[in-house]
Amino acid sequence: MLDATPQPRSVLITGGNRGIGRAIAEEFVRSGDKVAITSRSGEDGPEGTLVLAADITDGSTLDAAIKAAEEAHGPIEILVANAGITDDQLLLRMSDESFESVVDTNLTGTFRTVKRVIKSMIRKKKGRIVLISSVVGLYGSPGQVNYSASKSGLIGMARSITRELGSRGITANVVAPGYIATDMTAALPEELQQKYLAAIPAARFADPGEVARVVAFLAGDDAAYISGAVIPVDGGLGMGH
């Protein structure tokens, strides 16, 4: 009789130490996978994960982190590119440096990570890439020209990866979360929270676990024929975009 127990997979999650990234890491740990996360400090990862210090704007730190992850867990089979930053400011006041730093982290940093990880996926002829975007990447938001541009760029990236590597058993998809109940949203003034809630058809913020479970589905065998897709987890906020 064949053993139907699924084999643990080697998973890498960038920015897996807090918020949505942490919830994603915890979801894969619960599934029995071997999970490595990156954080800039190299600290504070969820229980059961290998925590690696890396800055996705620095290719040498990424090289070291990916090498350590693969030495510990084997070639990376699932990449979740989650690390990102914001630096909000109205367009007229936004500095070149603010725009460049957000794009360098959120978009170019994702490119740096994907480029380094796909080598082992191509060799295995199997891989799952999930890029964490945002409803803002499609919907737009005042004061977030830099963030919105970087997050919408991930869609073109995933679709180009799909066309390049789809025949190699590799999928690349985008998850676009809306407003998520994290420490960051909890710290917003009550009046602002109510304004956001009024715009969301579901009339609530999402739990980070709701995003994590969508990512886990896209990383699984049941999603083998889904690639280049943008999956919103936003309670209907950005529908039609």
N, C-alpha and C positions, 0 to 999 in steps of 0.2 A: 504494500500500500504506500502510495506517495505521501510524503510529509507536506501537508498544506500550510504549515506555519510560514508566514511571510518572513523573508530574510531582512534583517536590519539594513537600512540604506545609509549611505554616508551623505550627510546634509550639512551645508554651510549657509548661515544666515548672517548677513552684515547688519550691524546695529541691533543685535539681538539681546541687548541688556536691559531695555526698558520699553514701555508702551506696546505698540503693535508687534514689534520685533520680538519682544520677550514672550508675548502670548503665542506667537508662531513657533518659537523654540520649544515652549512647553507642550504645544500640541504634538510636535514631532517626537519629543521625548516620551510622551504618553503612548505613542504608536510603537514604541520600542526601537526607534531609529537611533543611529549614532550621530549626535548633533554637535557641531562646532559653531560658535558664534564669534563675531568680531565686535570689539568696542574700542574706542580710542584709548581708554585707560587700561584695557585688559583685565578689568575687574567686574564684579557684580553680575555674573551670569546666572540664569536659572539653574536650579539643582539638576544634575545629570548632564550638563553640557560642558564641553571643553571651551574655555574662554581664552581668546587670543587677542593680543593687542594689535590693532591695525588701523591705519588712517587711509581711507579709500582715495584720498588725494595724493598719496605717496605710494608709488608702485613697489618700492623696495619692501615696505612693511607688509603690503599685500602678498608679495612673493613669499615672504617668511611665514605668514599666517597660513596660506594655502598649503605650503609644504608641510607645516606642522599638522594641519588637519588631515592631510592625506597619509602622513606617516602614522597617525593615530587610528584613523578610521577607514583608510583605503581611498581609492579615487572618488572624487566628489560626484555624486549622482544627481543631487538636487541642490540648486542654488536659489536662495531667496535674497534678492537685492533690495534691502529695506533701508539701509542707512541714508539719512538725509538731514538737511538743515533748512531753517527759514531765516530770513533777514528782511522783514517786512518794512516797506516804505513806499509812499506814493511816488509815481514815476518821475515827476519833476524834481523830487528830492533824492532819488535813488542814485547812489554813486556807481561809477563803473566797477569799482572793487566789489561792491555789494552784489551786483548782478553776476560778475565773474566768479565770485566765491561760491555762490549758491549753485550755479550751473556746473562748476568744476566738481563739486561734491555730488550733487544729485544725479547729474547726467553723465559727465565724463567719468566720475568715480564708478558709476555702474558699468560703463564701458570697460574701464580698467579691470574690474572684477570678472565680468563675463568673459573677456578675452583670455584671461589666465585660467579660467575653470573649464572652458569648452574643450581643451586639448584632451583631457581624460574622457570626456563624454563622447567625443568623436571616435576615440579608440574603442570604447565599449559599444558604440552604436546605440546609445541610450542616454537620455538626460532630460531633466526637467528644469526649466528656468522660469522663475516667477519674479516679475519686477513690480515693486510696490509704488504705484503712482498716487493719484489723489483725484477726488472729484473736481478739485480746483484746476487740474490739468485740462479738463474739458469744459468746465463751467465758467472758469475765470473768477477772479476775486480782486477787488480794488486793493492796491498796496502790495500785490503779490505777483507783479509782472515777472520777476526773476524766478520765483518758485513755480508759478504756473507754466512758464516756458520750459523749465527743466523737467517738470512732471509730464507735460504733453509730449516732450521729446522721447520719453521712454516707449511711447506707443509705436512711433516710427522705428525705434530700435528693435522692439520685439518682433515687428512684422518683417523687418529685413533679416533678422536672425532666422525666422521661420522659413523664409524663402531660400536662404543659404543652406540651412542645416536640417530642414524638415525631412529630407530623404535619409538622414542618418539616425532616425529614431529620436530626435531631440525636439522638444516643444518649447515655445517661449510665449508666455502669456503675461498680461498686465492685470493686476487687481487695483481698483480705484476706490479706496475707502472715502467715506464722507466724514461727518463729525463723529469721533469716537470718544467714549468715556475714559479719559486718561487723566493723570494728574494735571496735565496742561489745560484741558478743558474745564476741569473742576476749579481751577484757579481763576477762570474768567469771571468778571463781574456778573452778578445774577441777571441784570438787565440785558447784557449781551447774550448770555446763555438763552434767555427767553426769546430774543430776536432770532437766533439761529434755529431754535426749536420750531418757531412759527413757520419757517421756510421748509421744514422737512415733513413730507407727507406722513411718514411714520410717527411723527410727533415725539421722537426720542432720539438720544444718541445711541450708537451701537456699542456693544460690549466688545473689547479687543478680541475675545474668543470667537466672535462671529466672523471676523476677518480671517483669523487663523484657520478656521475650519474650511473656508473657501480655498485658501492657499493649499491646505493639505489635500483637498480634492484634486486640484489642478496638478499636484505632484504625484498623484496616484495612477495606477494602471487604467482606471475607468475613464481618465481624461486623455488617453493616448491620442485621440483624434481631434483634440481641441488645441489649436495653436494660432497665435496671432490675435487672440481674442482680448477684449477689454471687459472685465467683469466688475461692474459697480457694486459696492457694498455701502450704500449711502441712503437707504430708506426712501429712495425715490427723488432725492434732492436734484440730481443732475439729469433726470430722464429726458431723452431726446437729444442729448449732446454727445 
